[in-house]
Amino acid sequence: MISLTLARRSAATLALAGLLAGQQAFAADARACLEPADVDAMVAYALPSAMDSAITFCAPHLAPQGYFAREGQSLVQRYAQAKPAAWPRAKAALLKLGQADAKGGDQTIAQMARLPDKALQPFADGMVGQMVTESIKPQSCAPLEQMTRLLAPLPPENTASLFTFIIRMVDSPSRKPGIVPRKPGLPLCPETP
């Protein structure tokens, strides 16, 4: 079973927390919060790059006839079909994260916003790959392979929404007495009833 820490790390990585700002965004400004659809788009855009990086990293640590070896690349290709539709909202959400984290209006964010998508997308893909590779440990490969196999039948949109749900649940402040709430990993908009 995947630990909560691994699930949170995977979900946060897939959400590209702080990609454009170079660090996690902890802004309390309501204008800079992310709606579930924003997180869905970031996850949907990042999933193919994240999966490809995980498959590559884990290859020497898994059975050569395992799920990643047999089905991994076809799954990456299937999920990659959702990237173009997810990109506009994912890009807007990433810029929102960067602006929320930049104190006094960072010029770097403004410059990145002006970059053509053909220049910005490979940068985003590379950052996702690097973040995944840096966060995975060899002992995490088997649980990641199992999780991927279990999620594979879902359409990419449902998988993205599931990760968004996990992120919202993990980043929700604890309501248990005596538990000190921690800062969330992403500036999520408050849930509306």
MODELLER restraints for C-alpha pairs under 7 A, 6 or more apart:
rsr = mdl.restraints
at = mdl.atoms
rsr.add(forms.Gaussian(group=physical.xy_distance, feature=features.Distance(at['CA:1:A'], at['CA:143:A']), mean=6.75, stdev=0.5))
rsr.add(forms.Gaussian(group=physical.xy_distance, feature=features.Distance(at['CA:2:A'], at['CA:143:A']), mean=5.87, stdev=0.5))
rsr.add(forms.Gaussian(group=physical.xy_distance, feature=features.Distance(at['CA:8:A'], at['CA:167:A']), mean=6.74, stdev=0.5))
rsr.add(forms.Gaussian(group=physical.xy_distance, feature=features.Distance(at['CA:8:A'], at['CA:170:A']), mean=6.64, stdev=0.5))
rsr.add(forms.Gaussian(group=physical.xy_distance, feature=features.Distance(at['CA:11:A'], at['CA:163:A']), mean=5.76, stdev=0.5))
rsr.add(forms.Gaussian(group=physical.xy_distance, feature=features.Distance(at['CA:11:A'], at['CA:167:A']), mean=6.07, stdev=0.5))
rsr.add(forms.Gaussian(group=physical.xy_distance, feature=features.Distance(at['CA:12:A'], at['CA:167:A']), mean=6.92, stdev=0.5))
rsr.add(forms.Gaussian(group=physical.xy_distance, feature=features.Distance(at['CA:13:A'], at['CA:131:A']), mean=6.53, stdev=0.5))
rsr.add(forms.Gaussian(group=physical.xy_distance, feature=features.Distance(at['CA:13:A'], at['CA:132:A']), mean=6.46, stdev=0.5))
rsr.add(forms.Gaussian(group=physical.xy_distance, feature=features.Distance(at['CA:14:A'], at['CA:43:A']), mean=5.22, stdev=0.5))
rsr.add(forms.Gaussian(group=physical.xy_distance, feature=features.Distance(at['CA:14:A'], at['CA:46:A']), mean=5.65, stdev=0.5))
rsr.add(forms.Gaussian(group=physical.xy_distance, feature=features.Distance(at['CA:14:A'], at['CA:47:A']), mean=6.24, stdev=0.5))
rsr.add(forms.Gaussian(group=physical.xy_distance, feature=features.Distance(at['CA:14:A'], at['CA:50:A']), mean=6.62, stdev=0.5))
rsr.add(forms.Gaussian(group=physical.xy_distance, feature=features.Distance(at['CA:15:A'], at['CA:39:A']), mean=6.31, stdev=0.5))
rsr.add(forms.Gaussian(group=physical.xy_distance, feature=features.Distance(at['CA:15:A'], at['CA:42:A']), mean=5.43, stdev=0.5))
rsr.add(forms.Gaussian(group=physical.xy_distance, feature=features.Distance(at['CA:15:A'], at['CA:43:A']), mean=4.93, stdev=0.5))
rsr.add(forms.Gaussian(group=physical.xy_distance, feature=features.Distance(at['CA:16:A'], at['CA:42:A']), mean=6.80, stdev=0.5))
rsr.add(forms.Gaussian(group=physical.xy_distance, feature=features.Distance(at['CA:16:A'], at['CA:128:A']), mean=6.61, stdev=0.5))
rsr.add(forms.Gaussian(group=physical.xy_distance, feature=features.Distance(at['CA:17:A'], at['CA:24:A']), mean=5.50, stdev=0.5))
rsr.add(forms.Gaussian(group=physical.xy_distance, feature=features.Distance(at['CA:17:A'], at['CA:25:A']), mean=6.99, stdev=0.5))
rsr.add(forms.Gaussian(group=physical.xy_distance, feature=features.Distance(at['CA:17:A'], at['CA:186:A']), mean=6.50, stdev=0.5))
rsr.add(forms.Gaussian(group=physical.xy_distance, feature=features.Distance(at['CA:18:A'], at['CA:24:A']), mean=4.37, stdev=0.5))
rsr.add(forms.Gaussian(group=physical.xy_distance, feature=features.Distance(at['CA:18:A'], at['CA:25:A']), mean=5.62, stdev=0.5))
rsr.add(forms.Gaussian(group=physical.xy_distance, feature=features.Distance(at['CA:18:A'], at['CA:97:A']), mean=6.22, stdev=0.5))
rsr.add(forms.Gaussian(group=physical.xy_distance, feature=features.Distance(at['CA:18:A'], at['CA:98:A']), mean=6.50, stdev=0.5))
rsr.add(forms.Gaussian(group=physical.xy_distance, feature=features.Distance(at['CA:19:A'], at['CA:94:A']), mean=6.82, stdev=0.5))
rsr.add(forms.Gaussian(group=physical.xy_distance, feature=features.Distance(at['CA:20:A'], at['CA:94:A']), mean=6.32, stdev=0.5))
rsr.add(forms.Gaussian(group=physical.xy_distance, feature=features.Distance(at['CA:20:A'], at['CA:95:A']), mean=6.77, stdev=0.5))
rsr.add(forms.Gaussian(group=physical.xy_distance, feature=features.Distance(at['CA:20:A'], at['CA:98:A']), mean=5.47, stdev=0.5))
rsr.add(forms.Gaussian(group=physical.xy_distance, feature=features.Distance(at['CA:21:A'], at['CA:98:A']), mean=4.53, stdev=0.5))
rsr.add(forms.Gaussian(group=physical.xy_distance, feature=features.Distance(at['CA:21:A'], at['CA:101:A']), mean=6.64, stdev=0.5))
rsr.add(forms.Gaussian(group=physical.xy_distance, feature=features.Distance(at['CA:24:A'], at['CA:185:A']), mean=6.60, stdev=0.5))
rsr.add(forms.Gaussian(group=physical.xy_distance, feature=features.Distance(at['CA:25:A'], at['CA:97:A']), mean=6.04, stdev=0.5))
rsr.add(forms.Gaussian(group=physical.xy_distance, feature=features.Distance(at['CA:25:A'], at['CA:100:A']), mean=6.70, stdev=0.5))
rsr.add(forms.Gaussian(group=physical.xy_distance, feature=features.Distance(at['CA:25:A'], at['CA:101:A']), mean=5.13, stdev=0.5))
rsr.add(forms.Gaussian(group=physical.xy_distance, feature=features.Distance(at['CA:25:A'], at['CA:186:A']), mean=6.02, stdev=0.5))
rsr.add(forms.Gaussian(group=physical.xy_distance, feature=features.Distance(at['CA:25:A'], at['CA:187:A']), mean=6.64, stdev=0.5))
rsr.add(forms.Gaussian(group=physical.xy_distance, feature=features.Distance(at['CA:26:A'], at['CA:101:A']), mean=6.91, stdev=0.5))
rsr.add(forms.Gaussian(group=physical.xy_distance, feature=features.Distance(at['CA:26:A'], at['CA:184:A']), mean=6.94, stdev=0.5))
rsr.add(forms.Gaussian(group=physical.xy_distance, feature=features.Distance(at['CA:26:A'], at['CA:185:A']), mean=6.78, stdev=0.5))
rsr.add(forms.Gaussian(group=physical.xy_distance, feature=features.Distance(at['CA:26:A'], at['CA:186:A']), mean=6.30, stdev=0.5))
rsr.add(forms.Gaussian(group=physical.xy_distance, feature=features.Distance(at['CA:26:A'], at['CA:187:A']), mean=5.79, stdev=0.5))
rsr.add(forms.Gaussian(group=physical.xy_distance, feature=features.Distance(at['CA:27:A'], at['CA:100:A']), mean=5.59, stdev=0.5))
rsr.add(forms.Gaussian(group=physical.xy_distance, feature=features.Distance(at['CA:27:A'], at['CA:101:A']), mean=6.25, stdev=0.5))
rsr.add(forms.Gaussian(group=physical.xy_distance, feature=features.Distance(at['CA:27:A'], at['CA:187:A']), mean=5.97, stdev=0.5))
rsr.add(forms.Gaussian(group=physical.xy_distance, feature=features.Distance(at['CA:28:A'], at['CA:187:A']), mean=6.78, stdev=0.5))
rsr.add(forms.Gaussian(group=physical.xy_distance, feature=features.Distance(at['CA:30:A'], at['CA:189:A']), mean=6.88, stdev=0.5))
rsr.add(forms.Gaussian(group=physical.xy_distance, feature=features.Distance(at['CA:32:A'], at['CA:96:A']), mean=5.84, stdev=0.5))
rsr.add(forms.Gaussian(group=physical.xy_distance, feature=features.Distance(at['CA:32:A'], at['CA:97:A']), mean=6.76, stdev=0.5))
rsr.add(forms.Gaussian(group=physical.xy_distance, feature=features.Distance(at['CA:32:A'], at['CA:100:A']), mean=5.59, stdev=0.5))
rsr.add(forms.Gaussian(group=physical.xy_distance, feature=features.Distance(at['CA:33:A'], at['CA:187:A']), mean=4.84, stdev=0.5))
rsr.add(forms.Gaussian(group=physical.xy_distance, feature=features.Distance(at['CA:33:A'], at['CA:188:A']), mean=5.00, stdev=0.5))
rsr.add(forms.Gaussian(group=physical.xy_distance, feature=features.Distance(at['CA:33:A'], at['CA:189:A']), mean=4.73, stdev=0.5))
rsr.add(forms.Gaussian(group=physical.xy_distance, feature=features.Distance(at['CA:34:A'], at['CA:93:A']), mean=6.86, stdev=0.5))
rsr.add(forms.Gaussian(group=physical.xy_distance, feature=features.Distance(at['CA:34:A'], at['CA:187:A']), mean=6.01, stdev=0.5))
rsr.add(forms.Gaussian(group=physical.xy_distance, feature=features.Distance(at['CA:34:A'], at['CA:188:A']), mean=4.70, stdev=0.5))
rsr.add(forms.Gaussian(group=physical.xy_distance, feature=features.Distance(at['CA:34:A'], at['CA:189:A']), mean=5.33, stdev=0.5))
rsr.add(forms.Gaussian(group=physical.xy_distance, feature=features.Distance(at['CA:35:A'], at['CA:188:A']), mean=6.39, stdev=0.5))
rsr.add(forms.Gaussian(group=physical.xy_distance, feature=features.Distance(at['CA:35:A'], at['CA:189:A']), mean=5.54, stdev=0.5))
rsr.add(forms.Gaussian(group=physical.xy_distance, feature=features.Distance(at['CA:36:A'], at['CA:164:A']), mean=6.56, stdev=0.5))
rsr.add(forms.Gaussian(group=physical.xy_distance, feature=features.Distance(at['CA:38:A'], at['CA:89:A']), mean=6.20, stdev=0.5))
rsr.add(forms.Gaussian(group=physical.xy_distance, feature=features.Distance(at['CA:38:A'], at['CA:90:A']), mean=6.21, stdev=0.5))
rsr.add(forms.Gaussian(group=physical.xy_distance, feature=features.Distance(at['CA:38:A'], at['CA:93:A']), mean=5.69, stdev=0.5))
rsr.add(forms.Gaussian(group=physical.xy_distance, feature=features.Distance(at['CA:39:A'], at['CA:164:A']), mean=5.96, stdev=0.5))
rsr.add(forms.Gaussian(group=physical.xy_distance, feature=features.Distance(at['CA:40:A'], at['CA:160:A']), mean=5.18, stdev=0.5))
rsr.add(forms.Gaussian(group=physical.xy_distance, feature=features.Distance(at['CA:40:A'], at['CA:161:A']), mean=5.45, stdev=0.5))
rsr.add(forms.Gaussian(group=physical.xy_distance, feature=features.Distance(at['CA:40:A'], at['CA:164:A']), mean=5.87, stdev=0.5))
rsr.add(forms.Gaussian(group=physical.xy_distance, feature=features.Distance(at['CA:41:A'], at['CA:86:A']), mean=4.82, stdev=0.5))
rsr.add(forms.Gaussian(group=physical.xy_distance, feature=features.Distance(at['CA:41:A'], at['CA:87:A']), mean=6.94, stdev=0.5))
rsr.add(forms.Gaussian(group=physical.xy_distance, feature=features.Distance(at['CA:41:A'], at['CA:89:A']), mean=5.91, stdev=0.5))
rsr.add(forms.Gaussian(group=physical.xy_distance, feature=features.Distance(at['CA:41:A'], at['CA:90:A']), mean=4.83, stdev=0.5))
rsr.add(forms.Gaussian(group=physical.xy_distance, feature=features.Distance(at['CA:42:A'], at['CA:90:A']), mean=4.43, stdev=0.5))
rsr.add(forms.Gaussian(group=physical.xy_distance, feature=features.Distance(at['CA:43:A'], at['CA:160:A']), mean=5.34, stdev=0.5))
rsr.add(forms.Gaussian(group=physical.xy_distance, feature=features.Distance(at['CA:44:A'], at['CA:82:A']), mean=6.68, stdev=0.5))
rsr.add(forms.Gaussian(group=physical.xy_distance, feature=features.Distance(at['CA:44:A'], at['CA:83:A']), mean=6.43, stdev=0.5))
rsr.add(forms.Gaussian(group=physical.xy_distance, feature=features.Distance(at['CA:44:A'], at['CA:86:A']), mean=6.17, stdev=0.5))
rsr.add(forms.Gaussian(group=physical.xy_distance, feature=features.Distance(at['CA:44:A'], at['CA:156:A']), mean=6.66, stdev=0.5))
rsr.add(forms.Gaussian(group=physical.xy_distance, feature=features.Distance(at['CA:44:A'], at['CA:157:A']), mean=6.61, stdev=0.5))
rsr.add(forms.Gaussian(group=physical.xy_distance, feature=features.Distance(at['CA:44:A'], at['CA:160:A']), mean=5.19, stdev=0.5))
rsr.add(forms.Gaussian(group=physical.xy_distance, feature=features.Distance(at['CA:45:A'], at['CA:83:A']), mean=4.66, stdev=0.5))
rsr.add(forms.Gaussian(group=physical.xy_distance, feature=features.Distance(at['CA:45:A'], at['CA:86:A']), mean=5.53, stdev=0.5))
rsr.add(forms.Gaussian(group=physical.xy_distance, feature=features.Distance(at['CA:45:A'], at['CA:87:A']), mean=6.08, stdev=0.5))
rsr.add(forms.Gaussian(group=physical.xy_distance, feature=features.Distance(at['CA:45:A'], at['CA:90:A']), mean=6.83, stdev=0.5))
rsr.add(forms.Gaussian(group=physical.xy_distance, feature=features.Distance(at['CA:46:A'], at['CA:128:A']), mean=6.58, stdev=0.5))
rsr.add(forms.Gaussian(group=physical.xy_distance, feature=features.Distance(at['CA:47:A'], at['CA:79:A']), mean=6.98, stdev=0.5))
rsr.add(forms.Gaussian(group=physical.xy_distance, feature=features.Distance(at['CA:48:A'], at['CA:76:A']), mean=4.97, stdev=0.5))
rsr.add(forms.Gaussian(group=physical.xy_distance, feature=features.Distance(at['CA:48:A'], at['CA:79:A']), mean=5.64, stdev=0.5))
rsr.add(forms.Gaussian(group=physical.xy_distance, feature=features.Distance(at['CA:48:A'], at['CA:80:A']), mean=5.37, stdev=0.5))
rsr.add(forms.Gaussian(group=physical.xy_distance, feature=features.Distance(at['CA:49:A'], at['CA:125:A']), mean=5.89, stdev=0.5))
rsr.add(forms.Gaussian(group=physical.xy_distance, feature=features.Distance(at['CA:49:A'], at['CA:128:A']), mean=6.36, stdev=0.5))
rsr.add(forms.Gaussian(group=physical.xy_distance, feature=features.Distance(at['CA:49:A'], at['CA:129:A']), mean=5.86, stdev=0.5))
rsr.add(forms.Gaussian(group=physical.xy_distance, feature=features.Distance(at['CA:50:A'], at['CA:128:A']), mean=6.02, stdev=0.5))
rsr.add(forms.Gaussian(group=physical.xy_distance, feature=features.Distance(at['CA:50:A'], at['CA:129:A']), mean=5.66, stdev=0.5))
rsr.add(forms.Gaussian(group=physical.xy_distance, feature=features.Distance(at['CA:50:A'], at['CA:132:A']), mean=6.02, stdev=0.5))
rsr.add(forms.Gaussian(group=physical.xy_distance, feature=features.Distance(at['CA:51:A'], at['CA:76:A']), mean=6.44, stdev=0.5))
rsr.add(forms.Gaussian(group=physical.xy_distance, feature=features.Distance(at['CA:52:A'], at['CA:76:A']), mean=6.36, stdev=0.5))
rsr.add(forms.Gaussian(group=physical.xy_distance, feature=features.Distance(at['CA:53:A'], at['CA:129:A']), mean=5.26, stdev=0.5))
rsr.add(forms.Gaussian(group=physical.xy_distance, feature=features.Distance(at['CA:53:A'], at['CA:132:A']), mean=6.48, stdev=0.5))
rsr.add(forms.Gaussian(group=physical.xy_distance, feature=features.Distance(at['CA:53:A'], at['CA:133:A']), mean=6.30, stdev=0.5))
rsr.add(forms.Gaussian(group=physical.xy_distance, feature=features.Distance(at['CA:54:A'], at['CA:132:A']), mean=6.63, stdev=0.5))
rsr.add(forms.Gaussian(group=physical.xy_distance, feature=features.Distance(at['CA:54:A'], at['CA:133:A']), mean=6.68, stdev=0.5))
rsr.add(forms.Gaussian(group=physical.xy_distance, feature=features.Distance(at['CA:55:A'], at['CA:68:A']), mean=5.97, stdev=0.5))
rsr.add(forms.Gaussian(group=physical.xy_distance, feature=features.Distance(at['CA:55:A'], at['CA:72:A']), mean=6.75, stdev=0.5))
rsr.add(forms.Gaussian(group=physical.xy_distance, feature=features.Distance(at['CA:57:A'], at['CA:133:A']), mean=6.50, stdev=0.5))
rsr.add(forms.Gaussian(group=physical.xy_distance, feature=features.Distance(at['CA:58:A'], at['CA:138:A']), mean=6.73, stdev=0.5))
rsr.add(forms.Gaussian(group=physical.xy_distance, feature=features.Distance(at['CA:58:A'], at['CA:141:A']), mean=5.47, stdev=0.5))
rsr.add(forms.Gaussian(group=physical.xy_distance, feature=features.Distance(at['CA:61:A'], at['CA:138:A']), mean=6.28, stdev=0.5))
rsr.add(forms.Gaussian(group=physical.xy_distance, feature=features.Distance(at['CA:61:A'], at['CA:141:A']), mean=6.86, stdev=0.5))
rsr.add(forms.Gaussian(group=physical.xy_distance, feature=features.Distance(at['CA:62:A'], at['CA:142:A']), mean=6.73, stdev=0.5))
rsr.add(forms.Gaussian(group=physical.xy_distance, feature=features.Distance(at['CA:67:A'], at['CA:145:A']), mean=6.61, stdev=0.5))
rsr.add(forms.Gaussian(group=physical.xy_distance, feature=features.Distance(at['CA:67:A'], at['CA:149:A']), mean=6.59, stdev=0.5))
rsr.add(forms.Gaussian(group=physical.xy_distance, feature=features.Distance(at['CA:68:A'], at['CA:145:A']), mean=6.30, stdev=0.5))
rsr.add(forms.Gaussian(group=physical.xy_distance, feature=features.Distance(at['CA:79:A'], at['CA:156:A']), mean=5.59, stdev=0.5))
rsr.add(forms.Gaussian(group=physical.xy_distance, feature=features.Distance(at['CA:82:A'], at['CA:156:A']), mean=6.85, stdev=0.5))
rsr.add(forms.Gaussian(group=physical.xy_distance, feature=features.Distance(at['CA:95:A'], at['CA:109:A']), mean=6.79, stdev=0.5))
rsr.add(forms.Gaussian(group=physical.xy_distance, feature=features.Distance(at['CA:95:A'], at['CA:113:A']), mean=6.92, stdev=0.5))
rsr.add(forms.Gaussian(group=physical.xy_distance, feature=features.Distance(at['CA:98:A'], at['CA:109:A']), mean=6.27, stdev=0.5))
rsr.add(forms.Gaussian(group=physical.xy_distance, feature=features.Distance(at['CA:99:A'], at['CA:105:A']), mean=6.49, stdev=0.5))
rsr.add(forms.Gaussian(group=physical.xy_distance, feature=features.Distance(at['CA:99:A'], at['CA:106:A']), mean=6.98, stdev=0.5))
rsr.add(forms.Gaussian(group=physical.xy_distance, feature=features.Distance(at['CA:99:A'], at['CA:109:A']), mean=6.63, stdev=0.5))
rsr.add(forms.Gaussian(group=physical.xy_distance, feature=features.Distance(at['CA:151:A'], at['CA:159:A']), mean=6.74, stdev=0.5))
rsr.add(forms.Gaussian(group=physical.xy_distance, feature=features.Distance(at['CA:171:A'], at['CA:184:A']), mean=4.99, stdev=0.5))
rsr.add(forms.Gaussian(group=physical.xy_distance, feature=features.Distance(at['CA:171:A'], at['CA:185:A']), mean=6.58, stdev=0.5))
rsr.add(forms.Gaussian(group=physical.xy_distance, feature=features.Distance(at['CA:173:A'], at['CA:181:A']), mean=5.31, stdev=0.5))
rsr.add(forms.Gaussian(group=physical.xy_distance, feature=features.Distance(at['CA:173:A'], at['CA:182:A']), mean=6.82, stdev=0.5))
rsr.add(forms.Gaussian(group=physical.xy_distance, feature=features.Distance(at['CA:174:A'], at['CA:181:A']), mean=5.66, stdev=0.5))
